[in-house]
Amino acid sequence: MGAADSASRVAIIAGGGDIPLYVAETLAEQGRNPFIVAIEGEADPALYRFEHQVVYPIRPGVLMSILKRVNPSDVVMVGGVKSRPKLRKIRPDWTTIKVMARFLPKLRSGDDVLLRGVVEMIEEAGYRVRGVHELVPNLLASEGHIAGPRPASSNRQPIATAIEGAIALGNLDAGQGCVAIGRRIVALEGAEGTDAMLERVARLRAEGRISGRRGGVLVKLAKPGQELRADLPTIGVRTVENAAAAGLSGICVHAGRALIADLDVTCAKADELGVFLTGIDPETFGEPVDGE
């Protein structure tokens, strides 16, 4: 590869979901020649049409050797990782041994702490880590109404409640999503992820533990103080479908700090299913008016 190619190349550390493929395709159209570092068991095999290498999550030596060989101008981390790596599967190399003292405590912490450690390791090796929103800004949710019906005034209370829940959850570095109905929090996102949380809400409603056939809101926010170059809250078509199946009225995402996969398709699905989709700033969202 020539110096000019290397100067514009982007290494994508790809987890699960649809966004890594969209990012790779977009960067390829821009002539950025993406190289995919595909997380084993997480990354979409559709990414394999690009130059790639599959790696187990905690193999720092392998990751560093890939970056040294590819010599990218930028490194971006995109997509989710559903399961924590199993220490017994790690095959120690010298780099792994050197950084293991740093990473073992982080494996017992929340996702943001762990991802900060990965970002620091890559930067200390001399590579520039960029947020996906910096390279593909059209993925970011805008503020205000995005799709579906406009939220009714009666939705203000559950939105405010879910914002409080999501912020509290984020302060624990435990998750990014919260579902609320009225003043009641009915679900918090855990390690299972947003889709599984919404499926749980659907079961609760089917079992009669949530009254009414419809109502409630999902809010997804970046964690307070989160490293924005990794693991931004993300929604897509499946999120809208699962929210509708759970009987929710709508979805609110962190404006400017959340990603929407397949925006046109996701918006069309929200319109079809009657689920509102709105970008909010949790710091300026007003308190609900009593009686609304």
C-alpha positions as CSV (number, residue, x, y, z in Angstrom):
1,M,0.0,0.0,0.0
2,G,1.3,3.4,-0.9
3,A,1.8,6.3,1.5
4,A,-1.2,8.1,0.1
5,D,-3.5,5.1,0.7
6,S,-2.2,4.7,4.3
7,A,-2.7,8.4,5.0
8,S,-6.4,8.1,4.4
9,R,-7.1,4.6,5.5
10,V,-9.5,3.9,8.4
11,A,-9.3,0.8,10.6
12,I,-12.8,-0.2,11.8
13,I,-12.9,-2.3,15.0
14,A,-16.3,-3.8,14.3
15,G,-18.7,-5.3,16.8
16,G,-22.3,-6.4,16.1
17,G,-25.2,-4.6,14.5
18,D,-25.9,-2.9,11.2
19,I,-23.9,0.3,11.6
20,P,-20.3,-1.1,11.1
21,L,-21.3,-2.2,7.6
22,Y,-22.9,1.2,6.8
23,V,-19.8,2.9,8.1
24,A,-17.5,0.7,6.0
25,E,-19.5,1.3,2.9
26,T,-19.7,5.0,3.4
27,L,-15.9,5.3,4.0
28,A,-15.2,3.1,0.9
29,E,-17.4,5.5,-1.2
30,Q,-15.2,8.4,0.2
31,G,-12.0,6.5,-0.9
32,R,-11.0,5.8,2.7
33,N,-10.2,2.1,2.0
34,P,-11.5,0.7,5.3
35,F,-9.8,-2.2,7.0
36,I,-12.1,-4.3,9.2
37,V,-10.9,-5.7,12.6
38,A,-13.9,-8.0,13.1
39,I,-14.7,-9.0,16.6
40,E,-15.2,-12.8,16.7
41,G,-18.8,-13.8,17.2
42,E,-20.1,-10.3,16.9
43,A,-19.2,-8.7,13.5
44,D,-21.5,-9.2,10.5
45,P,-19.9,-11.6,8.0
46,A,-21.1,-9.1,5.3
47,L,-18.1,-7.0,6.4
48,Y,-15.7,-9.7,5.1
49,R,-15.9,-8.4,1.6
50,F,-13.6,-5.7,2.8
51,E,-10.0,-6.5,3.7
52,H,-10.3,-7.8,7.2
53,Q,-9.0,-9.9,10.1
54,V,-11.1,-11.6,12.7
55,V,-9.9,-11.2,16.3
56,Y,-11.0,-12.4,19.7
57,P,-11.9,-9.3,21.9
58,I,-9.0,-9.3,24.4
59,R,-6.0,-9.9,22.2
60,P,-4.1,-6.6,22.5
61,G,-1.0,-8.0,20.8
62,V,-3.0,-9.1,17.8
63,L,-4.8,-5.8,17.5
64,M,-1.6,-3.8,17.8
65,S,0.1,-6.0,15.2
66,I,-2.8,-5.4,12.8
67,L,-2.7,-1.6,13.3
68,K,1.1,-1.6,12.8
69,R,0.7,-3.5,9.5
70,V,-2.3,-1.5,8.2
71,N,-0.9,1.8,9.5
72,P,-4.3,3.7,9.4
73,S,-4.7,7.4,9.7
74,D,-7.7,6.9,11.9
75,V,-9.2,4.1,14.1
76,V,-12.9,3.9,14.8
77,M,-14.8,1.5,17.2
78,V,-18.3,0.7,16.0
79,G,-20.9,-1.8,17.0
80,G,-21.9,-3.7,20.1
81,V,-20.3,-6.6,22.0
82,K,-22.9,-8.6,23.7
83,S,-20.7,-10.8,25.9
84,R,-17.6,-10.2,27.9
85,P,-14.5,-12.1,26.8
86,K,-13.6,-15.3,28.6
87,L,-10.2,-15.1,30.2
88,R,-9.6,-18.9,29.5
89,K,-9.8,-18.1,25.8
90,I,-7.0,-15.6,25.9
91,R,-3.8,-16.8,24.4
92,P,-1.2,-14.6,26.0
93,D,1.3,-12.7,23.9
94,W,3.9,-10.3,25.1
95,T,1.6,-7.2,24.6
96,T,-1.3,-9.0,26.3
97,I,0.9,-9.8,29.3
98,K,2.1,-6.2,29.5
99,V,-1.4,-4.7,29.5
100,M,-3.2,-7.5,31.5
101,A,-2.6,-5.7,34.8
102,R,-4.5,-2.7,33.4
103,F,-7.3,-4.6,31.8
104,L,-8.2,-7.2,34.4
105,P,-9.8,-4.6,36.7
106,K,-11.6,-3.1,33.7
107,L,-13.1,-6.4,32.8
108,R,-14.9,-6.3,36.1
109,S,-16.1,-2.7,35.5
110,G,-18.7,-1.2,33.2
111,D,-18.5,-1.0,29.5
112,D,-17.4,2.7,29.5
113,V,-14.4,2.0,31.8
114,L,-13.3,-0.9,29.6
115,L,-13.7,1.0,26.3
116,R,-11.8,3.9,27.7
117,G,-8.9,1.5,28.4
118,V,-9.0,0.3,24.8
119,V,-9.0,3.8,23.5
120,E,-6.1,4.8,25.7
121,M,-4.1,1.7,24.6
122,I,-4.6,2.5,20.9
123,E,-3.7,6.2,21.4
124,E,-0.6,5.3,23.4
125,A,0.6,3.3,20.5
126,G,0.4,6.4,18.3
127,Y,-2.9,6.0,16.5
128,R,-5.7,8.5,16.3
129,V,-9.1,7.2,17.6
130,R,-12.1,9.0,16.1
131,G,-15.7,8.7,17.0
132,V,-18.0,7.3,14.3
133,H,-20.0,10.5,14.5
134,E,-16.9,12.4,13.4
135,L,-16.4,10.3,10.3
136,V,-20.0,9.7,9.4
137,P,-22.0,12.5,11.0
138,N,-25.3,11.7,9.3
139,L,-25.7,8.8,11.7
140,L,-26.3,11.2,14.6
141,A,-29.8,11.8,15.8
142,S,-31.0,15.3,15.4
143,E,-32.9,17.2,18.1
144,G,-36.7,17.3,17.8
145,H,-39.3,15.2,16.0
146,I,-37.7,12.7,13.6
147,A,-40.5,10.3,12.6
148,G,-43.8,8.8,13.5
149,P,-46.6,10.8,15.1
150,R,-45.7,13.8,17.2
151,P,-45.5,13.0,20.9
152,A,-48.7,13.9,22.8
153,S,-48.5,16.1,25.9
154,S,-49.3,13.0,28.0
155,N,-45.9,11.6,26.9
156,R,-43.9,14.3,28.7
157,Q,-44.2,12.6,32.1
158,P,-42.9,9.2,31.0
159,I,-40.1,10.8,29.0
160,A,-39.0,12.8,32.1
161,T,-39.2,9.7,34.2
162,A,-37.2,7.6,31.7
163,I,-34.6,10.4,31.4
164,E,-34.1,10.2,35.2
165,G,-33.8,6.4,35.0
166,A,-31.4,6.4,32.1
167,I,-29.1,9.0,33.8
168,A,-29.1,7.0,37.0
169,L,-28.3,3.8,35.1
170,G,-25.5,5.6,33.2
171,N,-24.0,6.9,36.4
172,L,-23.5,3.3,37.3
173,D,-22.0,2.5,33.9
174,A,-24.6,-0.2,33.6
175,G,-26.6,0.6,30.5
176,Q,-28.1,3.4,28.4
177,G,-31.8,2.6,28.1
178,C,-34.9,3.0,30.3
179,V,-38.6,2.3,29.7
180,A,-41.1,4.3,31.7
181,I,-44.9,4.5,31.9
182,G,-46.2,7.6,33.6
183,R,-44.1,8.1,36.7
184,R,-43.1,4.4,36.9
185,I,-39.9,2.9,35.5
186,V,-40.8,-0.5,34.2
187,A,-37.4,-1.6,32.7
188,L,-33.7,-0.7,32.7
189,E,-31.3,-1.9,30.1
190,G,-28.8,-4.5,31.4
191,A,-26.2,-6.7,29.8
192,E,-28.8,-8.3,27.6
193,G,-29.2,-5.1,25.5
194,T,-32.1,-2.9,24.3
195,D,-33.9,-5.5,22.2
196,A,-34.0,-8.1,25.0
197,M,-35.2,-5.4,27.4
198,L,-38.1,-4.5,25.1
199,E,-39.0,-8.1,24.7
200,R,-39.1,-8.3,28.5
201,V,-41.5,-5.3,28.6
202,A,-43.7,-7.1,26.0
203,R,-43.9,-10.1,28.2
204,L,-44.8,-8.0,31.2
205,R,-47.6,-6.4,29.3
206,A,-48.8,-9.8,28.0
207,E,-48.9,-11.1,31.5
208,G,-50.9,-8.2,32.7
209,R,-48.2,-6.8,34.9
210,I,-48.3,-3.6,32.9
211,S,-51.8,-2.3,32.5
212,G,-53.2,-1.1,29.1
213,R,-52.5,-2.2,25.6
214,R,-50.4,0.8,24.7
215,G,-48.3,3.5,26.4
216,G,-44.9,4.2,27.7
217,V,-41.6,5.5,26.3
218,L,-38.1,4.2,25.7
219,V,-35.3,6.7,26.3
220,K,-31.7,5.9,25.3
221,L,-29.0,8.3,26.4
222,A,-25.2,8.5,26.4
223,K,-23.9,7.9,29.9
224,P,-22.9,11.0,31.8
225,G,-19.2,11.7,31.0
226,Q,-19.1,8.8,28.5
227,E,-16.2,8.3,26.1
228,L,-18.1,9.4,23.0
229,R,-15.6,7.6,20.6
230,A,-17.1,4.3,21.6
231,D,-20.5,2.7,22.2
232,L,-22.8,5.6,21.5
233,P,-26.4,4.6,22.1
234,T,-27.9,3.2,18.9
235,I,-31.3,2.3,17.6
236,G,-32.6,1.0,14.3
237,V,-35.5,-0.8,12.6
238,R,-35.5,-3.6,15.1
239,T,-35.7,-1.2,18.0
240,V,-38.8,0.4,16.5
241,E,-40.4,-3.0,15.8
242,N,-39.7,-4.2,19.4
243,A,-40.9,-1.0,20.9
244,A,-44.2,-1.4,19.0
245,A,-44.5,-5.0,20.0
246,A,-44.0,-3.9,23.6
247,G,-46.9,-1.5,23.2
248,L,-44.8,1.7,23.7
249,S,-45.9,5.0,22.3
250,G,-42.4,6.1,21.2
251,I,-38.7,6.3,21.5
252,C,-36.5,9.3,22.6
253,V,-32.8,9.3,21.8
254,H,-30.0,11.6,22.9
255,A,-29.7,14.3,20.2
256,G,-26.2,14.6,18.9
257,R,-25.0,11.7,21.0
258,A,-27.0,8.7,19.6
259,L,-26.9,6.9,16.3
260,I,-29.8,5.8,14.1
261,A,-29.0,2.9,11.8
262,D,-30.7,2.9,8.4
263,L,-32.3,6.3,9.0
264,D,-34.8,6.2,6.1
265,V,-35.9,2.6,6.7
266,T,-36.1,3.2,10.5
267,C,-38.2,6.4,10.0
268,A,-40.5,4.6,7.5
269,K,-41.0,1.8,10.1
270,A,-41.8,4.3,12.8
271,D,-44.4,5.9,10.5
272,E,-45.9,2.6,9.6
273,L,-46.2,1.4,13.2
274,G,-47.2,4.7,14.7
275,V,-44.2,4.9,17.1
276,F,-42.9,8.4,17.6
277,L,-39.1,8.9,17.3
278,T,-37.7,12.1,18.8
279,G,-34.2,13.5,19.6
280,I,-33.9,15.1,23.0
281,D,-31.4,17.0,25.1
282,P,-31.8,15.5,28.6
283,E,-30.3,18.6,30.1
284,T,-32.9,21.0,28.7
285,F,-36.0,18.7,28.6
286,G,-38.6,20.5,30.6
287,E,-40.4,19.1,33.6
288,P,-43.9,17.8,32.8
289,V,-46.7,20.1,33.7
290,D,-49.1,18.6,36.3
291,G,-52.2,17.4,34.7
292,E,-50.7,16.9,31.2
